[in-house]
Amino acid sequence: MPHAELKYSDDLALDAAAILADIEAVISRHDGGAGACKGRAYHCSQFHHTHVLLTLSLLSKPHRDATFTQALMGDVEAAVKAKLPQSCHFSLSLTYSDAYYVTNYHEVPA
């Protein structure tokens, strides 16, 4: 299950939920088995220069090679920038989790 963290200066009037949904859709188009993308957005009131920083984390898989990574990054960047209402600095980082990363679902019995 991928993770997306969107951090941005609060002088940007972003629809963070829509951006996170678009990121999930792009990941799904590239990798139908990726599952839901857990997304979080944080706006920052104290900053230097208007900016957006997007960090994506995915599990390592054999098909997620350099070609896959570059294509995914390009499409995610285009999708996010399409939703930015003004000029700003933009950064994108995509990382792959190592073998010591645990992801699962915790369910509390009703």
N, C-alpha and C positions, 0 to 999 in steps of 0.2 A: 504494500500500500504506500504510494508516494506521499510525500509531505511538501507543502509549499508555504513559505513564510514570506510575506510581503511587508516590507518596512518602508515608510515614506514620510517625508516632511509634511506637516499638516497644513501647509499653504496650498497643497494640491487637493482639489475637491474630487476625490476618487470614489467610484462605486466599487469598493474592495470586494464585496460579495460577487459581483458580476465578473470581476477580473479573475477571482479564484475559480469560479465556475468555468470560465473560458480556459484556464490553465488545465483543469481536469479534463475538459473535452479534447484539448490538443493532445494531452498524454494518452488518452483513450484511443484517439485516431492513430497514433504511432504504435501503440501497444495495447490491444484490446484486452489483454489479461492483466493489466496493471492494477485494476480495481479502483475504488474511490480514492481521491486525493484529499488527504486531510489538510485543510488550509487554515491559516491564521494571518491576520493583518494587524499591523501595529503602526499607528501614526505617531509622529514625534513632534512635540511642540518646541523643542530646543534643537536647532540644527544650524548648520553652516552650508549654504547652497541648497536649492531645491533639488530633491533627488528621490529616486525609487531604487530600492535594493530588493531583488527577488532571489531567494535561495530555494532550490529544489533538491530533494533527497529521494533517491530511488534505490531499491535493492539491486545488487549486482546480479546480472543474468547473462548467459552466453550471447544472446542476441543483442544485447545493449552494448554494442561496440562503438568505435569512434564515429563511424558513419551514422549510426542511429543517434548518437549523442549530438552530433553537429546538426542533423536535421531537426531533432526535437528542440534544441536550443533556438534555432532560427525561427521555427514556427511559434514557439512560446514567446519569444521576443516580439515578433510581429503582432501577436494577439494582445499582448499587454500594451504595447505602444499604441495600438488602435483605440485603446480606452483612456489614454492619458489626455487630459483636457488642456494641457499647456506644456511648453518647453521645460525640460528638466534633465538633470544627469540621470543616467540609467545604468544599472549594474545587474548582471544575472550570473548566478553560480549554480552549477549542477554537480552534485556529488553522488557517489554511490556508496552505500553502506557496506561495511565489511562483514565478515563471518560472525562477529560478536555483537551484532545488532539483533534485538528481539522485537518482533512485532506480532501482536495477536489481539484478541478481543476479550475484555474482562466483563463478564456478565454477573450481575447480582440476582440471585433467585428471587422471584416475586413472593 
